[in-house]
Amino acid sequence: MDMFCYQCEQTRDGTGCLKRTVCGKTPETAALQDLVVHSVKGISQYAHRAAELVKRDPEVDRFVIEALFATVNDVPTLVEPRL
């Protein structure tokens, strides 16, 4: 699987990793983290609009923060997916 990972400060020469990353992340993990970030952006748009309508949900806010934290730090959190 091809990859381009620019998710952390360890990226090679500050440009990004093209193969298995310096931090040891696989291409699959990098792709999944990109998907999480993309998904959270969409969730955040709805959460922002809900907040404007005074319909804020603290659980959604916490999920967004923890999901982003997990991708930035490459560590799992206590977030459990909801289906």
Rosetta blueprint (number, residue, H / E / L):
1 M L
2 D L
3 M L
4 F L
5 C E
6 Y L
7 Q L
8 C L
9 E L
10 Q L
11 T L
12 R H
13 D H
14 G H
15 T L
16 G L
17 C E
18 L L
19 K L
20 R L
21 T L
22 V L
23 C L
24 G L
25 K L
26 T L
27 P H
28 E H
29 T H
30 A H
31 A H
32 L H
33 Q H
34 D H
35 L H
36 V H
37 V H
38 H H
39 S H
40 V H
41 K H
42 G H
43 I H
44 S H
45 Q H
46 Y H
47 A H
48 H H
49 R H
50 A H
51 A H
52 E H
53 L L
54 V L
55 K L
56 R L
57 D L
58 P H
59 E H
60 V H
61 D H
62 R H
63 F H
64 V H
65 I H
66 E H
67 A H
68 L H
69 F H
70 A H
71 T H
72 V H
73 N H
74 D L
75 V L
76 P L
77 T L
78 L L
79 V L
80 E L
81 P L
82 R L
83 L L
